[in-house]
Amino acid sequence: DLTARLASELQRLKHLVNEYLEYVRPFEPQKTRFDLVALAREVVRPMEGIRIESDGVVPVLADESAIRQVLLNLIKNAVESPGTAGVTISVVQLAGEVVLQVHDDGPGLDPSIRSRLFEPFATTKAGGTGLGLAICKQIVEAHGGTISLRDEQRGTKVEVRLPPASVDEALRIELAK
């Protein structure tokens, strides 16, 4: 029993150290052109209770691995929100921006921590590191985007806005490789 508890605690500490290192390490996106809707479908394929809404293909010029991490973290937060029965992901292209929204139908945000949720070590979860949303913010801003969250009538909506993929910029990046 003591060995199992020690192993569990070591695993938790390893996770904390890895997240901290990821947060403090400088991040430079390795951009490629990909369909954000296809990435979202791939990420949620093994999960239940998650719906995707989109008008079709939404190309984005971004670091696919990093955006996958953002998406996974936002989905994890939504699913782990107490009282959440479902999660909806929306991906659309609007007037010069790609907009990704993750919306849960839980009870909403705790007002006492809402303004600090993108700061390192701010968490509402027992055993949480408080680095997930801070890392998401760092990744999104490195792409020239923004991330925000707000309470809805039911639940919380996190919105990521990224610049769209222009064919010229994608070609320039590919030629530079």
N, C-alpha and C positions, 0 to 999 in steps of 0.2 A: 504494500500500500504506500509506504514512504517512497519507494523507488518510482512508482507510477506518478505520484504527486510531484516529485523532483523532475521527472522527465517532462511532465506537463508544464511546469513552471519554466524549465529551460526552453521549451518550444515557444512559450509566450514571450520570453525575453529575446529570443532569436528573432521573432517576428517584429518586436518593437525596435530592435537595433537595425534590422533591414529597412523598416519604414523610415526611421530617422535618417539613415544614410542616404536613402533615396531622396528625402526632402532636402538635405543640405548639399547634395551633389549638384553642380551646375548642369542644366538641361538644355541641349541644343537639338531641336526637332530634326529628324531625318525625314523630310517630306517626300511623299509620293502621292499620286492621284488615285483615289479609290472611292467606291460608293459607300457612303455612311449608312444607308439603309441596309445594304448587304452585310456590313459589319455588325450592325445591331441585330439582324436576324441570326447571324452566326453565333453571337454572344448569348442570345437568349434561347437558342435551340434546346439545350438540355434542361431549361428551367420551366416551371409551371406557373400559371397565373400571371403571365406577363404578355401584354398585348402591344403590337407595334402598329402605329398609324403613320401613313406616308402617302404622298401623291405619286410615288415612283422612285426613280433613280435620283439620288442627291449626291453629285460629285463634290469631293472636298480634297484640298491639297494639304496634307497633314502627315504627321508621324503616326502611322496606323497602329503600331504597338502601344504608343502612349495614349491615343484616343480610345483604344480598347480598354486600357487600364482605367481611364476616366469613366467610361461606360460601366465597366464591372463594379467600380466603387460606388457609383451613383445607384445602380440597381441593388447592390448589397445593402446600402443604407436604406433604400425604400422598402425592400423586403423585410429587413430587420426592425422597421419601425413598428412599435407595439400597436396592435389593432389593425394592421394593414391586411386587407383581403386580396387586393389586386394592385398591379402596377401597369401603367401605360407609358410607352415610349413613343414620342412623336418626333419625326424628322422631316423638315421642310426647308425649301429654299425660298427666302423672302427678300425682295429688294436689296440684293447685294450681300446677303448674309445667309449662312447655313445655320438653322436653329434646331438644336437637339433639346428635347424636354423629357425629363423623367418625373412622372407624377404618381404618387402613391395615394391611396384612399384612407390613410390612417388618421389619427386625431390632430395632426399638425405639429408645429414646432413649439418647443418650450420657450416662451418669451424671454426668460432670464438668460438664455444662451444664444438666441437667434443671431444677434449682431456679431458674435465671436466665432461662429461655426467654421469660417475659413481660416481662422488663426491656428497655428500649431498647438496641439495638446488640448484643444477645446473639444469635449465630447459629452454626449448624453448617455453613452453606453457603459455599463459596468464592464471593466476589462478592456475598453476601447483605448486606442492609442491617441486618438484625436489628431492624427496626421492625414487621414484619407482625403478629406475635403481640402486641406491645405496643399496636398500634392496635386489634387485635381486643379486647383486654382493656378498653381505654378505651371502645370502643363498647358492649360488653356491660354494663359497669358503669354507663354512662350510662342504660341501660334498666332498671336495678335488678336485673340478673342477675349470674351468676357464670360463670367459665370455668376449666376445669382440664384437666390432661392426666395420663395414666398409661400405664405399660407394661402390655400384655396378654400372654397366653401367646405370641401372635405379633403383633407390631406395636405401634402406639401408638393410643390412643383420646383424642380431645379432646372434652370435654363442655361444652356451653353450656346453661345453665339460665336461662330467662326467665319473667317473670310471664305468665300466660295473658291472653287478651283477654276482658275482661268486656264484655258488651253495654252496660252503663251507662256505663263509662269511654269506650268507643268513641263512643257517642252524645254524651257531654259534649265530647269533643275535636272532633267534627264540628260541633257547634253553636257552638263557640268560634271556628271558622274564619271 
